[in-house]
Structures are given as structure tokens and as C-alpha cells.
């Protein structure tokens, strides 16, 4: 599934997980730490995945074969 919908579907899943982490975090004196840790972890993992996905989807540098002869496109 290598299209733009992957990013949107992933974002919807991460937002749902963040909302779930906000409301379902254990009650107590450490509730804020639990919430922030889970939400930041989900967001960081999504951002890392999205950057990796986009880097492979639209590469800035195209690979080139170095051993092509002069008469062929991409040859040196």
C-alpha cells in the first residue's frame, strides 16, 4: 500500500491511540506522566515512520548505474 492514503490512515490510527491513552491512562499521582509518555511515544513513532515512508516514496536522489556505456541514457 504505497500511496498517500497510508499517511492518512496511519495518522487516524495514531490519533485514536493518543485519545485512548489520554482517557485510559491509570489514575493516580503519575497520571500526567503516563499520558505524556504514551502520547509522545505514539507521535514520535508516527513521525519517524512518516519521514522514512516519504523518503522512500519520493527520493531526492535517483539511483544511477555507473557501469553503463556512453551511448545509453544515464551513462558517464
N, CA, C and O atoms as a Tripos MOL2 file, in Angstrom:
@<TRIPOS>MOLECULE
protein
  304   303    76     0     0
PROTEIN
NO_CHARGES

@<TRIPOS>ATOM
      1 N           0.8440   -1.1790    0.0000 N.3       1 UNK1
      2 CA          0.0000    0.0000    0.0000 C.3       1 UNK1
      3 C           0.8900    1.2430    0.0000 C.2       1 UNK1
      4 O           1.0520    1.8990    1.0290 O.2       1 UNK1
      5 N           1.4500    1.5530   -1.1360 N.am      2 UNK2
      6 CA          2.3700    2.6880   -1.2250 C.3       2 UNK2
      7 C           1.6920    3.8700   -1.9060 C.2       2 UNK2
      8 O           1.9840    4.1800   -3.0610 O.2       2 UNK2
      9 N           0.8020    4.5160   -1.2000 N.am      3 UNK3
     10 CA          0.1580    5.7100   -1.7350 C.3       3 UNK3
     11 C          -0.0680    6.7040   -0.6030 C.2       3 UNK3
     12 O           0.3200    6.4520    0.5380 O.2       3 UNK3
     13 N          -0.6910    7.8250   -0.9180 N.am      4 UNK4
     14 CA         -0.9060    8.8660    0.0740 C.3       4 UNK4
     15 C          -1.8830    8.4930    1.1770 C.2       4 UNK4
     16 O          -1.8700    9.0960    2.2500 O.2       4 UNK4
     17 N          -2.7230    7.5110    0.9220 N.am      5 UNK5
     18 CA         -3.6880    7.0990    1.9410 C.3       5 UNK5
     19 C          -3.0030    6.4500    3.1320 C.2       5 UNK5
     20 O          -3.5550    6.4560    4.2320 O.2       5 UNK5
     21 N          -1.8320    5.9010    2.9440 N.am      6 UNK6
     22 CA         -1.1020    5.2850    4.0600 C.3       6 UNK6
     23 C          -0.8130    6.2990    5.1640 C.2       6 UNK6
     24 O          -0.9350    5.9910    6.3490 O.2       6 UNK6
     25 N          -0.4330    7.4940    4.7680 N.am      7 UNK7
     26 CA         -0.1530    8.5300    5.7570 C.3       7 UNK7
     27 C          -1.4060    8.9360    6.5130 C.2       7 UNK7
     28 O          -1.3710    9.1250    7.7290 O.2       7 UNK7
     29 N          -2.5110    9.0690    5.7940 N.am      8 UNK8
     30 CA         -3.7550    9.4750    6.4330 C.3       8 UNK8
     31 C          -4.2970    8.3790    7.3490 C.2       8 UNK8
     32 O          -4.7500    8.6640    8.4580 O.2       8 UNK8
     33 N          -4.2540    7.1440    6.8960 N.am      9 UNK9
     34 CA         -4.7210    6.0260    7.7260 C.3       9 UNK9
     35 C          -3.8490    5.8990    8.9720 C.2       9 UNK9
     36 O          -4.3650    5.6960   10.0710 O.2       9 UNK9
     37 N          -2.5390    6.0150    8.8100 N.am     10 UNK10
     38 CA         -1.6360    5.9690    9.9520 C.3      10 UNK10
     39 C          -1.9020    7.0950   10.9370 C.2      10 UNK10
     40 O          -1.8600    6.8870   12.1490 O.2      10 UNK10
     41 N          -2.1770    8.2900   10.4200 N.am     11 UNK11
     42 CA         -2.4720    9.4220   11.2920 C.3      11 UNK11
     43 C          -3.7560    9.2010   12.0820 C.2      11 UNK11
     44 O          -3.8150    9.5180   13.2700 O.2      11 UNK11
     45 N          -4.7870    8.6580   11.4320 N.am     12 UNK12
     46 CA         -6.0480    8.3790   12.1240 C.3      12 UNK12
     47 C          -5.8320    7.3500   13.2300 C.2      12 UNK12
     48 O          -6.3740    7.4950   14.3260 O.2      12 UNK12
     49 N          -5.0510    6.3230   12.9510 N.am     13 UNK13
     50 CA         -4.7700    5.2980   13.9660 C.3      13 UNK13
     51 C          -4.0060    5.9000   15.1400 C.2      13 UNK13
     52 O          -4.3210    5.6070   16.2930 O.2      13 UNK13
     53 N          -3.0190    6.7290   14.8660 N.am     14 UNK14
     54 CA         -2.2240    7.3400   15.9290 C.3      14 UNK14
     55 C          -3.0620    8.3110   16.7580 C.2      14 UNK14
     56 O          -2.9210    8.3610   17.9800 O.2      14 UNK14
     57 N          -3.9280    9.0790   16.1070 N.am     15 UNK15
     58 CA         -4.8030    9.9810   16.8550 C.3      15 UNK15
     59 C          -5.7360    9.1800   17.7540 C.2      15 UNK15
     60 O          -5.9700    9.5650   18.9000 O.2      15 UNK15
     61 N          -6.2660    8.0790   17.2520 N.am     16 UNK16
     62 CA         -7.1320    7.2290   18.0800 C.3      16 UNK16
     63 C          -6.3620    6.6510   19.2700 C.2      16 UNK16
     64 O          -6.8910    6.5960   20.3800 O.2      16 UNK16
     65 N          -5.1220    6.2240   19.0480 N.am     17 UNK17
     66 CA         -4.3080    5.7100   20.1430 C.3      17 UNK17
     67 C          -3.9940    6.8030   21.1680 C.2      17 UNK17
     68 O          -3.9860    6.5430   22.3710 O.2      17 UNK17
     69 N          -3.7380    8.0150   20.6950 N.am     18 UNK18
     70 CA         -3.4510    9.1180   21.6140 C.3      18 UNK18
     71 C          -4.6860    9.4820   22.4450 C.2      18 UNK18
     72 O          -4.5690    9.7490   23.6410 O.2      18 UNK18
     73 N          -5.8520    9.4940   21.8270 N.am     19 UNK19
     74 CA         -7.0810    9.7700   22.5720 C.3      19 UNK19
     75 C          -7.3360    8.6610   23.5840 C.2      19 UNK19
     76 O          -7.7220    8.9310   24.7220 O.2      19 UNK19
     77 N          -7.1230    7.4170   23.1740 N.am     20 UNK20
     78 CA         -7.2770    6.2980   24.0980 C.3      20 UNK20
     79 C          -6.2960    6.3770   25.2530 C.2      20 UNK20
     80 O          -6.6580    6.0850   26.3930 O.2      20 UNK20
     81 N          -5.0620    6.7650   24.9760 N.am     21 UNK21
     82 CA         -4.0640    6.8930   26.0350 C.3      21 UNK21
     83 C          -4.4290    8.0230   26.9920 C.2      21 UNK21
     84 O          -4.1620    7.9320   28.1900 O.2      21 UNK21
     85 N          -5.0340    9.0800   26.4720 N.am     22 UNK22
     86 CA         -5.4110   10.1980   27.3250 C.3      22 UNK22
     87 C          -6.5170    9.8000   28.3070 C.2      22 UNK22
     88 O          -6.4540   10.1240   29.4930 O.2      22 UNK22
     89 N          -7.5280    9.0950   27.7950 N.am     23 UNK23
     90 CA         -8.6650    8.7540   28.6460 C.3      23 UNK23
     91 C          -8.4680    7.4700   29.4570 C.2      23 UNK23
     92 O          -9.0820    7.3100   30.5120 O.2      23 UNK23
     93 N          -7.6230    6.5560   28.9800 N.am     24 UNK24
     94 CA         -7.4740    5.2690   29.6540 C.3      24 UNK24
     95 C          -6.1970    5.1610   30.4860 C.2      24 UNK24
     96 O          -5.8570    4.0770   30.9600 O.2      24 UNK24
     97 N          -5.5000    6.2630   30.6630 N.am     25 UNK25
     98 CA         -4.2830    6.2040   31.4820 C.3      25 UNK25
     99 C          -4.6630    5.9390   32.9420 C.2      25 UNK25
    100 O          -5.7080    6.3880   33.4110 O.2      25 UNK25
    101 N          -3.7990    5.2030   33.6530 N.am     26 UNK26
    102 CA         -4.1270    4.8460   35.0350 C.3      26 UNK26
    103 C          -4.2420    6.0860   35.9280 C.2      26 UNK26
    104 O          -3.4380    7.0140   35.8380 O.2      26 UNK26
    105 N          -5.2440    6.0760   36.7750 N.am     27 UNK27
    106 CA         -5.4720    7.2020   37.6860 C.3      27 UNK27
    107 C          -4.4370    7.1750   38.8110 C.2      27 UNK27
    108 O          -3.9320    6.1160   39.1820 O.2      27 UNK27
    109 N          -4.1430    8.3170   39.3270 N.am     28 UNK28
    110 CA         -3.1830    8.4070   40.4220 C.3      28 UNK28
    111 C          -2.2980    9.6230   40.2650 C.2      28 UNK28
    112 O          -2.5560   10.4980   39.4380 O.2      28 UNK28
    113 N          -1.2590    9.6660   41.0640 N.am     29 UNK29
    114 CA         -0.3860   10.8390   41.0470 C.3      29 UNK29
    115 C           0.5040   10.8940   39.8120 C.2      29 UNK29
    116 O           1.0280   11.9560   39.4760 O.2      29 UNK29
    117 N           0.6780    9.7680   39.1350 N.am     30 UNK30
    118 CA          1.5180    9.7180   37.9270 C.3      30 UNK30
    119 C           0.7080    9.7310   36.6380 C.2      30 UNK30
    120 O           1.2360    9.3810   35.5830 O.2      30 UNK30
    121 N          -0.5550   10.1260   36.6970 N.am     31 UNK31
    122 CA         -1.4060   10.0950   35.5050 C.3      31 UNK31
    123 C          -0.8700   11.0100   34.4030 C.2      31 UNK31
    124 O          -0.8970   10.6440   33.2280 O.2      31 UNK31
    125 N          -0.3950   12.1730   34.7660 N.am     32 UNK32
    126 CA          0.1410   13.1080   33.7690 C.3      32 UNK32
    127 C           1.3820   12.5330   33.0970 C.2      32 UNK32
    128 O           1.5670   12.7010   31.8920 O.2      32 UNK32
    129 N           2.2230   11.8640   33.8580 N.am     33 UNK33
    130 CA          3.4300   11.2560   33.2760 C.3      33 UNK33
    131 C           3.0460   10.1450   32.3100 C.2      33 UNK33
    132 O           3.6140   10.0460   31.2230 O.2      33 UNK33
    133 N           2.0810    9.3030   32.6980 N.am     34 UNK34
    134 CA          1.6140    8.2420   31.8030 C.3      34 UNK34
    135 C           1.0670    8.8180   30.5120 C.2      34 UNK34
    136 O           1.4130    8.3630   29.4220 O.2      34 UNK34
    137 N           0.2050    9.8280   30.6410 N.am     35 UNK35
    138 CA         -0.4100   10.4320   29.4460 C.3      35 UNK35
    139 C           0.6560   10.9990   28.5170 C.2      35 UNK35
    140 O           0.6860   10.6880   27.3260 O.2      35 UNK35
    141 N           1.5190   11.8240   29.0690 N.am     36 UNK36
    142 CA          2.5060   12.4780   28.2040 C.3      36 UNK36
    143 C           3.4740   11.4710   27.5920 C.2      36 UNK36
    144 O           3.8710   11.6170   26.4360 O.2      36 UNK36
    145 N           3.8580   10.4500   28.3590 N.am     37 UNK37
    146 CA          4.7790    9.4480   27.8270 C.3      37 UNK37
    147 C           4.1560    8.6770   26.6720 C.2      37 UNK37
    148 O           4.7900    8.4940   25.6330 O.2      37 UNK37
    149 N           2.9260    8.2250   26.8470 N.am     38 UNK38
    150 CA          2.2710    7.4500   25.7830 C.3      38 UNK38
    151 C           1.9990    8.3010   24.5500 C.2      38 UNK38
    152 O           2.2490    7.8640   23.4270 O.2      38 UNK38
    153 N           1.4920    9.5040   24.7480 N.am     39 UNK39
    154 CA          1.1650   10.3600   23.6010 C.3      39 UNK39
    155 C           2.4330   10.7630   22.8510 C.2      39 UNK39
    156 O           2.4520   10.7460   21.6200 O.2      39 UNK39
    157 N           3.4880   11.1250   23.5740 N.am     40 UNK40
    158 CA          4.7370   11.4840   22.8960 C.3      40 UNK40
    159 C           5.3660   10.2860   22.1900 C.2      40 UNK40
    160 O           5.9600   10.4410   21.1230 O.2      40 UNK40
    161 N           5.2430    9.1050   22.7680 N.am     41 UNK41
    162 CA          5.7770    7.9000   22.1230 C.3      41 UNK41
    163 C           5.0380    7.6010   20.8300 C.2      41 UNK41
    164 O           5.6620    7.3350   19.8030 O.2      41 UNK41
    165 N           3.7020    7.6440   20.8730 N.am     42 UNK42
    166 CA          2.9200    7.3940   19.6610 C.3      42 UNK42
    167 C           3.2290    8.4250   18.5830 C.2      42 UNK42
    168 O           3.4140    8.0710   17.4190 O.2      42 UNK42
    169 N           3.2870    9.7020   18.9680 N.am     43 UNK43
    170 CA          3.5550   10.7610   17.9950 C.3      43 UNK43
    171 C           4.9600   10.6290   17.4040 C.2      43 UNK43
    172 O           5.1420   10.8120   16.2010 O.2      43 UNK43
    173 N           5.9450   10.3170   18.2320 N.am     44 UNK44
    174 CA          7.3170   10.1790   17.7400 C.3      44 UNK44
    175 C           7.4660    9.0020   16.7860 C.2      44 UNK44
    176 O           8.1380    9.1040   15.7600 O.2      44 UNK44
    177 N           6.8350    7.8870   17.1320 N.am     45 UNK45
    178 CA          6.8920    6.7190   16.2460 C.3      45 UNK45
    179 C           6.2310    7.0180   14.9110 C.2      45 UNK45
    180 O           6.7400    6.6120   13.8660 O.2      45 UNK45
    181 N           5.0960    7.7290   14.9280 N.am     46 UNK46
    182 CA          4.4170    8.0730   13.6780 C.3      46 UNK46
    183 C           5.2820    9.0070   12.8350 C.2      46 UNK46
    184 O           5.4090    8.8090   11.6270 O.2      46 UNK46
    185 N           5.8700   10.0120   13.4530 N.am     47 UNK47
    186 CA          6.6950   10.9560   12.6980 C.3      47 UNK47
    187 C           7.9000   10.2410   12.0740 C.2      47 UNK47
    188 O           8.2510   10.5050   10.9240 O.2      47 UNK47
    189 N           8.5240    9.3450   12.8250 N.am     48 UNK48
    190 CA          9.6700    8.5990   12.2890 C.3      48 UNK48
    191 C           9.2430    7.7150   11.1220 C.2      48 UNK48
    192 O           9.9340    7.6460   10.1060 O.2      48 UNK48
    193 N           8.1060    7.0400   11.2670 N.am     49 UNK49
    194 CA          7.6150    6.1920   10.1870 C.3      49 UNK49
    195 C           7.2690    7.0390    8.9720 C.2      49 UNK49
    196 O           7.6000    6.6650    7.8470 O.2      49 UNK49
    197 N           6.6000    8.1850    9.1820 N.am     50 UNK50
    198 CA          6.1960    9.0300    8.0600 C.3      50 UNK50
    199 C           7.4050    9.5840    7.3100 C.2      50 UNK50
    200 O           7.3970    9.6370    6.0800 O.2      50 UNK50
    201 N           8.4360    9.9950    8.0340 N.am     51 UNK51
    202 CA          9.6400   10.5070    7.3730 C.3      51 UNK51
    203 C          10.3090    9.4150    6.5490 C.2      51 UNK51
    204 O          10.7310    9.6530    5.4170 O.2      51 UNK51
    205 N          10.4030    8.2190    7.1180 N.am     52 UNK52
    206 CA         11.0030    7.0950    6.3900 C.3      52 UNK52
    207 C          10.1710    6.7350    5.1680 C.2      52 UNK52
    208 O          10.7210    6.4970    4.0930 O.2      52 UNK52
    209 N           8.8550    6.6940    5.3220 N.am     53 UNK53
    210 CA          7.9530    6.3750    4.2110 C.3      53 UNK53
    211 C           8.0810    7.3950    3.0940 C.2      53 UNK53
    212 O           8.2010    7.0250    1.9260 O.2      53 UNK53
    213 N           8.0580    8.6750    3.4410 N.am     54 UNK54
    214 CA          8.1400    9.7120    2.4240 C.3      54 UNK54
    215 C           9.5070    9.7500    1.7470 C.2      54 UNK54
    216 O           9.5990   10.0570    0.5590 O.2      54 UNK54
    217 N          10.5640    9.4410    2.4860 N.am     55 UNK55
    218 CA         11.9020    9.4220    1.8990 C.3      55 UNK55
    219 C          12.0270    8.3150    0.8520 C.2      55 UNK55
    220 O          12.7610    8.4650   -0.1250 O.2      55 UNK55
    221 N          11.3220    7.2190    1.0480 N.am     56 UNK56
    222 CA         11.3610    6.1290    0.0730 C.3      56 UNK56
    223 C          10.3490    6.3370   -1.0430 C.2      56 UNK56
    224 O          10.5490    5.8600   -2.1600 O.2      56 UNK56
    225 N           9.2770    7.0370   -0.7510 N.am     57 UNK57
    226 CA          8.2110    7.2600   -1.7290 C.3      57 UNK57
    227 C           8.6350    8.2880   -2.7690 C.2      57 UNK57
    228 O           8.3870    8.0990   -3.9600 O.2      57 UNK57
    229 N           9.2730    9.3780   -2.3340 N.am     58 UNK58
    230 CA          9.7620   10.4300   -3.2220 C.3      58 UNK58
    231 C          11.2310   10.6990   -2.9030 C.2      58 UNK58
    232 O          11.5430   11.6570   -2.1960 O.2      58 UNK58
    233 N          12.1330    9.8660   -3.4160 N.am     59 UNK59
    234 CA         13.5500   10.0670   -3.0910 C.3      59 UNK59
    235 C          14.0940   11.3530   -3.7170 C.2      59 UNK59
    236 O          13.6990   11.7390   -4.8180 O.2      59 UNK59
    237 N          15.0030   12.0040   -2.9970 N.am     60 UNK60
    238 CA         15.6210   13.2210   -3.5080 C.3      60 UNK60
    239 C          16.7150   12.9130   -4.5180 C.2      60 UNK60
    240 O          16.9750   13.7180   -5.4130 O.2      60 UNK60
    241 N          17.3530   11.7680   -4.3870 N.am     61 UNK61
    242 CA         18.4420   11.3740   -5.2790 C.3      61 UNK61
    243 C          18.0390   10.0810   -5.9690 C.2      61 UNK61
    244 O          17.6810    9.1040   -5.3100 O.2      61 UNK61
    245 N          18.1000   10.0750   -7.3040 N.am     62 UNK62
    246 CA         17.7760    8.8620   -8.0480 C.3      62 UNK62
    247 C          19.0140    7.9760   -8.1380 C.2      62 UNK62
    248 O          20.1180    8.4740   -8.3570 O.2      62 UNK62
    249 N          18.8400    6.6730   -7.9720 N.am     63 UNK63
    250 CA         19.9820    5.7820   -8.1420 C.3      63 UNK63
    251 C          20.4170    5.7420   -9.6120 C.2      63 UNK63
    252 O          19.5820    5.8230  -10.5130 O.2      63 UNK63
    253 N          21.7100    5.6180   -9.8440 N.am     64 UNK64
    254 CA         22.2560    5.5700  -11.1990 C.3      64 UNK64
    255 C          23.2660    4.4510  -11.3080 C.2      64 UNK64
    256 O          24.0900    4.2600  -10.4140 O.2      64 UNK64
    257 N          23.2050    3.7130  -12.4000 N.am     65 UNK65
    258 CA         24.1980    2.6630  -12.6260 C.3      65 UNK65
    259 C          25.4700    3.3010  -13.1760 C.2      65 UNK65
    260 O          25.4200    4.0910  -14.1190 O.2      65 UNK65
    261 N          26.5900    2.9590  -12.5880 N.am     66 UNK66
    262 CA         27.8540    3.5580  -13.0050 C.3      66 UNK66
    263 C          28.4980    2.8200  -14.1750 C.2      66 UNK66
    264 O          29.3960    3.3630  -14.8190 O.2      66 UNK66
    265 N          28.0600    1.5920  -14.4650 N.am     67 UNK67
    266 CA         28.7450    0.7810  -15.4750 C.3      67 UNK67
    267 C          28.0330    0.7950  -16.8290 C.2      67 UNK67
    268 O          28.1270   -0.1780  -17.5770 O.2      67 UNK67
    269 N          27.3220    1.8760  -17.1590 N.am     68 UNK68
    270 CA         26.6680    1.9640  -18.4640 C.3      68 UNK68
    271 C          27.6310    2.5590  -19.4910 C.2      68 UNK68
    272 O          28.5100    3.3540  -19.1580 O.2      68 UNK68
    273 N          27.4400    2.1510  -20.7550 N.am     69 UNK69
    274 CA         28.2860    2.6880  -21.8180 C.3      69 UNK69
    275 C          27.8380    4.0890  -22.2030 C.2      69 UNK69
    276 O          26.7630    4.5260  -21.7930 O.2      69 UNK69
    277 N          28.6450    4.8010  -22.9860 N.am     70 UNK70
    278 CA         28.3960    6.1950  -23.3320 C.3      70 UNK70
    279 C          27.1090    6.3910  -24.1190 C.2      70 UNK70
    280 O          26.4810    7.4410  -23.9880 O.2      70 UNK70
    281 N          26.7060    5.4620  -24.9010 N.am     71 UNK71
    282 CA         25.5510    5.6620  -25.7800 C.3      71 UNK71
    283 C          24.2000    5.5120  -25.0740 C.2      71 UNK71
    284 O          23.1650    5.8050  -25.6730 O.2      71 UNK71
    285 N          24.1870    5.0770  -23.8530 N.am     72 UNK72
    286 CA         22.9290    4.8180  -23.1600 C.3      72 UNK72
    287 C          22.6030    5.9530  -22.1850 C.2      72 UNK72
    288 O          23.5040    6.6020  -21.6540 O.2      72 UNK72
    289 N          21.2830    6.1900  -21.9520 N.am     73 UNK73
    290 CA         20.8940    7.2460  -21.0070 C.3      73 UNK73
    291 C          21.4300    6.9430  -19.6060 C.2      73 UNK73
    292 O          21.3530    5.8060  -19.1410 O.2      73 UNK73
    293 N          21.9550    7.9300  -18.9580 N.am     74 UNK74
    294 CA         22.4970    7.7580  -17.6220 C.3      74 UNK74
    295 C          23.9420    7.3160  -17.6150 C.2      74 UNK74
    296 O          24.5460    7.2010  -16.5490 O.2      74 UNK74
    297 N          24.5100    7.0640  -18.7840 N.am     75 UNK75
    298 CA         25.9000    6.6500  -18.8580 C.3      75 UNK75
    299 C          26.8450    7.8080  -18.6270 C.2      75 UNK75
    300 O          26.4890    8.9620  -18.8670 O.2      75 UNK75
    301 N          28.0490    7.5100  -18.1620 N.am     76 UNK76
    302 CA         29.0030    8.6000  -17.8780 C.3      76 UNK76
    303 C          29.8110    8.9660  -19.0980 C.2      76 UNK76
    304 O          30.6560    9.8590  -19.0340 O.2      76 UNK76
@<TRIPOS>BOND
     1     1     2 1
     2     2     3 1
     3     3     4 2
     4     3     5 am
     5     5     6 1
     6     6     7 1
     7     7     8 2
     8     7     9 am
     9     9    10 1
    10    10    11 1
    11    11    12 2
    12    11    13 am
    13    13    14 1
    14    14    15 1
    15    15    16 2
    16    15    17 am
    17    17    18 1
    18    18    19 1
    19    19    20 2
    20    19    21 am
    21    21    22 1
    22    22    23 1
    23    23    24 2
    24    23    25 am
    25    25    26 1
    26    26    27 1
    27    27    28 2
    28    27    29 am
    29    29    30 1
    30    30    31 1
    31    31    32 2
    32    31    33 am
    33    33    34 1
    34    34    35 1
    35    35    36 2
    36    35    37 am
    37    37    38 1
    38    38    39 1
    39    39    40 2
    40    39    41 am
    41    41    42 1
    42    42    43 1
    43    43    44 2
    44    43    45 am
    45    45    46 1
    46    46    47 1
    47    47    48 2
    48    47    49 am
    49    49    50 1
    50    50    51 1
    51    51    52 2
    52    51    53 am
    53    53    54 1
    54    54    55 1
    55    55    56 2
    56    55    57 am
    57    57    58 1
    58    58    59 1
    59    59    60 2
    60    59    61 am
    61    61    62 1
    62    62    63 1
    63    63    64 2
    64    63    65 am
    65    65    66 1
    66    66    67 1
    67    67    68 2
    68    67    69 am
    69    69    70 1
    70    70    71 1
    71    71    72 2
    72    71    73 am
    73    73    74 1
    74    74    75 1
    75    75    76 2
    76    75    77 am
    77    77    78 1
    78    78    79 1
    79    79    80 2
    80    79    81 am
    81    81    82 1
    82    82    83 1
    83    83    84 2
    84    83    85 am
    85    85    86 1
    86    86    87 1
    87    87    88 2
    88    87    89 am
    89    89    90 1
    90    90    91 1
    91    91    92 2
    92    91    93 am
    93    93    94 1
    94    94    95 1
    95    95    96 2
    96    95    97 am
    97    97    98 1
    98    98    99 1
    99    99   100 2
   100    99   101 am
   101   101   102 1
   102   102   103 1
   103   103   104 2
   104   103   105 am
   105   105   106 1
   106   106   107 1
   107   107   108 2
   108   107   109 am
   109   109   110 1
   110   110   111 1
   111   111   112 2
   112   111   113 am
   113   113   114 1
   114   114   115 1
   115   115   116 2
   116   115   117 am
   117   117   118 1
   118   118   119 1
   119   119   120 2
   120   119   121 am
   121   121   122 1
   122   122   123 1
   123   123   124 2
   124   123   125 am
   125   125   126 1
   126   126   127 1
   127   127   128 2
   128   127   129 am
   129   129   130 1
   130   130   131 1
   131   131   132 2
   132   131   133 am
   133   133   134 1
   134   134   135 1
   135   135   136 2
   136   135   137 am
   137   137   138 1
   138   138   139 1
   139   139   140 2
   140   139   141 am
   141   141   142 1
   142   142   143 1
   143   143   144 2
   144   143   145 am
   145   145   146 1
   146   146   147 1
   147   147   148 2
   148   147   149 am
   149   149   150 1
   150   150   151 1
   151   151   152 2
   152   151   153 am
   153   153   154 1
   154   154   155 1
   155   155   156 2
   156   155   157 am
   157   157   158 1
   158   158   159 1
   159   159   160 2
   160   159   161 am
   161   161   162 1
   162   162   163 1
   163   163   164 2
   164   163   165 am
   165   165   166 1
   166   166   167 1
   167   167   168 2
   168   167   169 am
   169   169   170 1
   170   170   171 1
   171   171   172 2
   172   171   173 am
   173   173   174 1
   174   174   175 1
   175   175   176 2
   176   175   177 am
   177   177   178 1
   178   178   179 1
   179   179   180 2
   180   179   181 am
   181   181   182 1
   182   182   183 1
   183   183   184 2
   184   183   185 am
   185   185   186 1
   186   186   187 1
   187   187   188 2
   188   187   189 am
   189   189   190 1
   190   190   191 1
   191   191   192 2
   192   191   193 am
   193   193   194 1
   194   194   195 1
   195   195   196 2
   196   195   197 am
   197   197   198 1
   198   198   199 1
   199   199   200 2
   200   199   201 am
   201   201   202 1
   202   202   203 1
   203   203   204 2
   204   203   205 am
   205   205   206 1
   206   206   207 1
   207   207   208 2
   208   207   209 am
   209   209   210 1
   210   210   211 1
   211   211   212 2
   212   211   213 am
   213   213   214 1
   214   214   215 1
   215   215   216 2
   216   215   217 am
   217   217   218 1
   218   218   219 1
   219   219   220 2
   220   219   221 am
   221   221   222 1
   222   222   223 1
   223   223   224 2
   224   223   225 am
   225   225   226 1
   226   226   227 1
   227   227   228 2
   228   227   229 am
   229   229   230 1
   230   230   231 1
   231   231   232 2
   232   231   233 am
   233   233   234 1
   234   234   235 1
   235   235   236 2
   236   235   237 am
   237   237   238 1
   238   238   239 1
   239   239   240 2
   240   239   241 am
   241   241   242 1
   242   242   243 1
   243   243   244 2
   244   243   245 am
   245   245   246 1
   246   246   247 1
   247   247   248 2
   248   247   249 am
   249   249   250 1
   250   250   251 1
   251   251   252 2
   252   251   253 am
   253   253   254 1
   254   254   255 1
   255   255   256 2
   256   255   257 am
   257   257   258 1
   258   258   259 1
   259   259   260 2
   260   259   261 am
   261   261   262 1
   262   262   263 1
   263   263   264 2
   264   263   265 am
   265   265   266 1
   266   266   267 1
   267   267   268 2
   268   267   269 am
   269   269   270 1
   270   270   271 1
   271   271   272 2
   272   271   273 am
   273   273   274 1
   274   274   275 1
   275   275   276 2
   276   275   277 am
   277   277   278 1
   278   278   279 1
   279   279   280 2
   280   279   281 am
   281   281   282 1
   282   282   283 1
   283   283   284 2
   284   283   285 am
   285   285   286 1
   286   286   287 1
   287   287   288 2
   288   287   289 am
   289   289   290 1
   290   290   291 1
   291   291   292 2
   292   291   293 am
   293   293   294 1
   294   294   295 1
   295   295   296 2
   296   295   297 am
   297   297   298 1
   298   298   299 1
   299   299   300 2
   300   299   301 am
   301   301   302 1
   302   302   303 1
   303   303   304 2
@<TRIPOS>SUBSTRUCTURE
     1 UNK1         2 RESIDUE 1 A UNK
     2 UNK2         6 RESIDUE 1 A UNK
     3 UNK3        10 RESIDUE 1 A UNK
     4 UNK4        14 RESIDUE 1 A UNK
     5 UNK5        18 RESIDUE 1 A UNK
     6 UNK6        22 RESIDUE 1 A UNK
     7 UNK7        26 RESIDUE 1 A UNK
     8 UNK8        30 RESIDUE 1 A UNK
     9 UNK9        34 RESIDUE 1 A UNK
    10 UNK10       38 RESIDUE 1 A UNK
    11 UNK11       42 RESIDUE 1 A UNK
    12 UNK12       46 RESIDUE 1 A UNK
    13 UNK13       50 RESIDUE 1 A UNK
    14 UNK14       54 RESIDUE 1 A UNK
    15 UNK15       58 RESIDUE 1 A UNK
    16 UNK16       62 RESIDUE 1 A UNK
    17 UNK17       66 RESIDUE 1 A UNK
    18 UNK18       70 RESIDUE 1 A UNK
    19 UNK19       74 RESIDUE 1 A UNK
    20 UNK20       78 RESIDUE 1 A UNK
    21 UNK21       82 RESIDUE 1 A UNK
    22 UNK22       86 RESIDUE 1 A UNK
    23 UNK23       90 RESIDUE 1 A UNK
    24 UNK24       94 RESIDUE 1 A UNK
    25 UNK25       98 RESIDUE 1 A UNK
    26 UNK26      102 RESIDUE 1 A UNK
    27 UNK27      106 RESIDUE 1 A UNK
    28 UNK28      110 RESIDUE 1 A UNK
    29 UNK29      114 RESIDUE 1 A UNK
    30 UNK30      118 RESIDUE 1 A UNK
    31 UNK31      122 RESIDUE 1 A UNK
    32 UNK32      126 RESIDUE 1 A UNK
    33 UNK33      130 RESIDUE 1 A UNK
    34 UNK34      134 RESIDUE 1 A UNK
    35 UNK35      138 RESIDUE 1 A UNK
    36 UNK36      142 RESIDUE 1 A UNK
    37 UNK37      146 RESIDUE 1 A UNK
    38 UNK38      150 RESIDUE 1 A UNK
    39 UNK39      154 RESIDUE 1 A UNK
    40 UNK40      158 RESIDUE 1 A UNK
    41 UNK41      162 RESIDUE 1 A UNK
    42 UNK42      166 RESIDUE 1 A UNK
    43 UNK43      170 RESIDUE 1 A UNK
    44 UNK44      174 RESIDUE 1 A UNK
    45 UNK45      178 RESIDUE 1 A UNK
    46 UNK46      182 RESIDUE 1 A UNK
    47 UNK47      186 RESIDUE 1 A UNK
    48 UNK48      190 RESIDUE 1 A UNK
    49 UNK49      194 RESIDUE 1 A UNK
    50 UNK50      198 RESIDUE 1 A UNK
    51 UNK51      202 RESIDUE 1 A UNK
    52 UNK52      206 RESIDUE 1 A UNK
    53 UNK53      210 RESIDUE 1 A UNK
    54 UNK54      214 RESIDUE 1 A UNK
    55 UNK55      218 RESIDUE 1 A UNK
    56 UNK56      222 RESIDUE 1 A UNK
    57 UNK57      226 RESIDUE 1 A UNK
    58 UNK58      230 RESIDUE 1 A UNK
    59 UNK59      234 RESIDUE 1 A UNK
    60 UNK60      238 RESIDUE 1 A UNK
    61 UNK61      242 RESIDUE 1 A UNK
    62 UNK62      246 RESIDUE 1 A UNK
    63 UNK63      250 RESIDUE 1 A UNK
    64 UNK64      254 RESIDUE 1 A UNK
    65 UNK65      258 RESIDUE 1 A UNK
    66 UNK66      262 RESIDUE 1 A UNK
    67 UNK67      266 RESIDUE 1 A UNK
    68 UNK68      270 RESIDUE 1 A UNK
    69 UNK69      274 RESIDUE 1 A UNK
    70 UNK70      278 RESIDUE 1 A UNK
    71 UNK71      282 RESIDUE 1 A UNK
    72 UNK72      286 RESIDUE 1 A UNK
    73 UNK73      290 RESIDUE 1 A UNK
    74 UNK74      294 RESIDUE 1 A UNK
    75 UNK75      298 RESIDUE 1 A UNK
    76 UNK76      302 RESIDUE 1 A UNK
